[in-house]
């Protein structure tokens, strides 16, 4: 299998929905601040970069050469410099203990400076112009933000999350080889909207690229639909039967983190190498773990040997095992998917499992639907695309009412 498909991607791609036009003084942003990746959608682009931030040494003399995957954030109030995303992940060594997995993946992260930096960097990136249309950007415009949280935590975490996002941010951002861009962001509380994450996919499967409901949206909006959003840290389950909420849960034992933790344990058994989940990401690129051994007969006569040890079969085995565990748990909590007509699969891990899930239900009347059915984007963007289109559609409808 291609282990690289399991790594959180790094990309910022120009995209415009020509028929989705709101007030020119507003800039709508969909933000999916996941544990694995920061995903964003705005009027001129979509993007993703890994949710990892590393505080850099104050000596900036080495910051003269830049890489296409760089995301660099400088706090203009404190002078702090952060390397974000892929290259920050690549800097983690196997034995690095600067960030514990508990700190990186805790639910209560809203007062964590690094999480705040990641969110502000994502909002800044969403506002930047793109190379195809350098004259269009959200810089200086009023930001309307639609975000999401795991459904089980929405009521409890919406307040702290919104409070964090309203904190003013003064920073500059360097993305790839583009020039530094300065930002002074202060989002009004009334401009921040937070929904259950799988609701983003519900919007995404019902709204077309023209910003309007698709022809057969009614059968999903009024039917019996179960959405499983399988991401890095959680599997979110969201069900509707008619207009009645039938499932609204989050589980932190079935996402990509669980898979990588299992892989890490298997590597330790096989090679006596301990690799934390945060450090696993960069090894997914090649699918091998570098192992150096010291061979010695005595203190003076010794040599070193290097080995690139493949773990692709271990990853596939662990991923399939977690997938089966997740589906069995779903079957238990839904009484074997009783009365559901549609099972919508979404999220980055959902994309990796999609073929397996289809095969599991090949003899079932349950219809399996991909979260990206209305666009050719990767399934990991289904939620954030839905955030953006849902909020934009609401604004467009409000404009029409005011004008009538």
N, C-alpha and C positions, 0 to 999 in steps of 0.2 A: 504494500500500500504506500501511497505518497504521504509521508509524515508531515510534509510542509503544509498540506491542506489544513492541518490542525493548528498551525500557528496563527495567532492573531495578525491579520493583514495590516499593512501600512499603505495608504493611498489617499489621495485627494484628487477627485475627478470632476471636471466641469460638467454640469448638467442643468438644463433649464426646462421647466414645464411651461411652454409658451402661453398656454391658456389659463394658467394659475397666476392671476395678477391681483395684488392687493394695493392698498394705498402706497404710493411711491415714497412716502415718508416713514413707512414701517418696514421692518426687516424680520420676517418670520423664520425662526430656527427650531428645528426638531433636534433634541439632544437625548441621546441614550448613553448615560454615564455608567457603562457596565464595568464589572470587575475585571473582565478580560480586555475589553477595548472601549475607547471613547468613539461613539459613532455620531455623526451629525448630518443634517440635511438643511439646506438653505436655498434661496432663490437661484443661486448660481453654482451650486456644487453639492456633492455628497462626499463623505470622508470617513476614515477609520484609522486610529493608531492605538497601539497597546496602552493599557492603563497602568503605566509605570513611570514614576518620577524619581530622579536622582539629583540631590542637591550637589552642585559642583563646588570645587575649591574656589575661593575668592580670587586666586591667581588666574587671570583671564588671558595671560600671554599666549596660551596655546589655542585660543579661540580665533584663529586666523584662517583655518581651512574648514570648509563645511561640506557635508555629505547630503545627497539627495533625500535621505531618510531622516535628516535631523528635524527635530521639533525642539526649539530652545526658547525658554521663557525667562525673562528677567523682570523681577519685581522692582518697579521704579521707586517705591517707597523705602525698601530695605536694601536694594542692590543685589539681593540673592539671585543666583543664576541656577536654573534647573534644566537638565536634559530629560526629555520626555520620550516615551514610546519605544520604538524598535531598538534604537541605538543605546538607550538607557538599559533595556533588557540585555543587550549584547555585552554590556559592561559587567554583568553579574557573574561572579565566579561560582564554581560548584560549592565552595565552602563559605560563600559570602553570608554573613549573619547580620548585616546592617539593618535589613528589614525582615522581620519575622513574618511567616505566612499568616499568623494570627492578626498582625497589624494590617497587612495588605488586604485581607478578605473579611474583616469585621464589618458587620452591618452598621454599627455606630461610627461612621467615618466622617460625619458632617463637620466636625471641628478639626479634622486632620488637614494641615496646611497643604500637604501634597495632593490630596483629593481636590481641594479648592483650586489649586494651581492647574490640575488636569482639566477641571470643568471650565475655568476661565480661558485656558488655552484653546479648548474646543470651541467655545463661543467666539473667541477672537478669530480662529481659523474659519468659522462659518461666515464671518463678516468680511473677510478679505476678498479682494477681487481675484478673478482667475485669469490665466494667460490668454484665454480665448476672448474675454471681454473685460479688459483692464479698467474700463470706465464705470462698471457696475459693481457696487459693493454695499455693505451695510454699515460702513464706517460713518459715524455721526448720525445715524438714523435711530429711531426708537425701536428697541428690540422687543419682539413678542416671542416668548419662549414656551414651547410645549415639550414637557419631559415625561418620564414615567418611572414608576417604582414597582417592585414585586407586589402583587395584589395582596398578599397576606400582611404586608407591612405598610401599605399605603396610608391608612388612617393615622398610624403612629408616627410615621417618618416624614409625612408631607410637610409638616410645620418646620422641623429642623432643616430639611433639604431646601425649602423655599427661603428660609432665613439666610442660609449660607449663600445662595445664588444672588441675593439682593445686596450682599456686601460689596461696596464699591471696589473696583480693581484698577490699578494703574500699573501697566506693564508694557513691555514690548516683546514681540514674538518674531522668531525667525523660523520659517518653514521651508525645508529643503534648501535650495540655492537662491531662493527669493530674498530680496532685501528685508531688513528689519522693518517691522510695522508697529507703530506705537498705538496703544489703546487706553482709553479712559472710560470704563464701563460701569454703569450704575443702572440696573434693571429695576423698574418699578414693581412692587409686590403684586399689583393687580395685573401685571403683564406676564406673570409666571403661572402656568397651568400644568398640573401633574395628574396623570391618569395611571391606571393599572397597566403595566407594561404590555401584556397580551392584547389590551384594547387597541394598541397601535397596529398590531397585525390585523385585528378585526376591521379597523379602518382601511388598512392597506389592501385587503382582499375585496373590499367593497367600493373603493374609490379608484377611478381610472386616472390616467396621466393628464386628463383634461380638468381634473379637480371636481368631477361630478360622479355621482353614484353610477356604477356599471348597470347594464340592463338586468342582470340576474341577482342584483344585490339583495332584493327582498327575501330570497330563499335562505340567505345566510343571516340576515338581520332578524328574521322572524322564525327561523328554523331551529333545530336542536344542534348546536355547534359546540364542540370541545376544542379549545386551543391549548396546545402544549408548547411553551416557549422554553427551549432548552439552551441555556447560555453557559457562561463560564462557571458561575458560582451557584446558580439555582436553576431548578426546573419549575417554572410557574405554570399552574393549571387554572384555566379560566373557562367556565362553561356557561352556556345560555340555553335554556329550553323555552322556546317562544320568547317572551320578553322577561323571563324570570331567571335571575342569577342562580345557577345550579352548582357551580364549583368556583372556588376562589382561594387557592392555596399555593404555597411556595415550599419547595424542598431543596435543602442544600446538600443532598447526598447523591445527586444524579447528574451534575453538570460536568463540564470539562475539567474542573478542579479535581473532582472525584476520580476521573480517569487518570489524570497525571499523577495524583497521589498514589494510585494503585500501581502505575508504571514505575514510579520512584521506589516503591517497596519491592517490586520485582527485580529492579536493577540492583538494589542493595543485596538481595538474596543471591543473585547470579554473580555479581562482580565485586561485592563488598564496597560499593561506591554509593555515598549518600548525596542525593541531589534534591534540593527543595523544589517545590512546585514553581516558584517564581523563577528559578534558574533553568527549568526545563524548556521554556519557550524557545530559547535560541538553538537548542539541540534538535528541535523539531524541523529546523530548516534542512539539515542534511540527513537526519534520522540516525545519527551515530553519536556515541559518547566518547570523548577522548580520555584515554586511560594511560597514565604514565607509571611504569614500574621501575623500581631500582633493584637491579640484580647485583648482589655482592657476595663475595666469599669471605672478605675481611674488610677492615676499615680503609685499606688502600686500593684493593683490587675490586672495583665495582663498575657497572655500566648501567645505562638507562635504556629502556625500550618503550616505544609508543604504540598504541593500538587504537584504532577507530572502531568501536564495538557497535554493531547495528542493533537497534531496538524496535524496528518497524513491526515485527511479528508480535512482540510484547504489547505494543500500543494497540494493534488491531484486536488482540485477544481481550485486553482490558476494556477497550471501548465497547466491544460487542457484549461483554459481561455486564457493564453498567447499563447499556441500552436495554438488555433483557430485564434487569432488575427494575428499571424505570417503568417499562411497559407492564410488568407484573403488578407493580404497586398501583399504577393507574387503573388496571383492571379491578383491583381490590376496592379502591375508593369510589369507583364509578359503577360498581355492581356489573362488571364485565361490559362496560360502555353501554349500559341499558338505555334505550330510547334515543341515543345520539345518532344523527344522520351523517354528520361531517366531523372528521378529525383533521384539524389544521395544525401542521407541523411548522415550527418557526425557530429562529435563533441559530447561532453559529454551530452549536453542537447538534441541533436539529438537522441542519444541512448535512452534517457528516453521517447522521443516522438515517437519512430519509429513505434510501434504497432498502435498508434493513426493515424499516417500519412498513414500507409498502409490501414487502415480501411477507411479513408477519400477518398482514390483513388481506392477502390475496384471495382468500376464500370467505371473506366477510362482506356483508352488505354495507359496512361503514365506508364512506368515501374519504380517501386520503387526499388532502389538498395542501400544496406548498404555500407557505406564507408570502412568497414572491410571485404569485400567479398573475399579477397585473403588470409586472415589469420584468426586465431581464437582469435585474440587479441580484447580487447574492442574497441568500435568505437572511443573512445576518443584518441586512438593512430593512427587513420587513417592518419592524416596530417603528424605527425612526422615520421611515418614509410615511408610515401612517400618521405619526405625530404631526409631521409637517403638513401633509395634505388635509388632515382633519382640522387643524387650526386655521390653515389658509382658507378652506372652504367656509368655515364659520365666519371669518372676517369678510369674505366676499359677500356672503348672505346678509351680514349686518350692513354693509355698504349699500346693497341693493334696497334694503328696507328704508334706509335713510334717504335715498334718492327718489323713492316712490311717493 
